[in-house]
Amino acid sequence: MQITATDFKARCLAILDQVQARRETVTITKRGKVVARVVPAGHEDQKPWIALRGSVVKYQRPLAPALDDSDIEALKK
């Protein structure tokens, strides 16, 4: 959700309740530029590597050389 600073000021407590209940982030803008984000409590306690879970590519041959012999020969020239 995105909201202007003026609207946030007018509805601050209701927005904080909404962030807690819906577990969603609210982005606050001022003159069209992002100035702050309100995130649910506990969000900052999450370990950074948990957010990366499932995003790592699985390699079929992890110990294979990065370059072929033909690549090495091309680099020598």
N, C-alpha and C positions, 0 to 999 in steps of 0.2 A: 504494500500500500504506500502511496506517496501523498504527502500533504504539505501545504505551505506552512511557514512558520507562524503566520497570523492565525490560521485555523488551528494549528497545534496549541497555540497559547490559549485560545478560547475553549478548547475541548480537551485539555491535557489529561485530566483524571480519567475521562471516559476512554481516551485512546490508550492510556496505560492499562486499563482494565481489559481492553480488547487485545492488546499485545499478550497479556498474560493468559487470557482465555483461549485465544485462537493460535497461540504460539507462532505468530507471524511478525516479521520485521516491518517497521514503519520508517520510511525515508522522509526526512524533513528538508524542504527546499526553501531558499530565500532568493527571490528574483530569478527563479529558474535554475539555480545551482544548488547541488546537494550540500547541506551544511552539517547534517547529523543523521544518525540512524538509531532507532530505539529497537533493541533486540530483546527477546525473552530472557529472563533470568536463567542462568545455567548454561546458556549458549557459549559463553566465554570459557566455561570450564571444560568444554569438550576438547578432547585431545586432537591436535591437528591431523594426525595420521588416520583417525577414524573417518574424517571427511574424504580421505583418499581411497577408502576401502572400495574395492571393485574396479578401480580405474587403472590399475597397473596392467600393462600388456604382458601376456605370457609368451615367452620365447620358446620355440621348439628346440633350438640348439644354443643354449646360453654360453657354452664354452667354445663355440666355433669362432674362427678368426673374423675380424671385422672386414678385412680386405682379402680379395682373391689374389693369387699369384699374378694374374694379368694386371690387376690394379697396381701392384708393387712395381712391375716392369714399366708401366706407363708413367709412374712417378719418377723413375730413374732418368727418364729422357729429358 
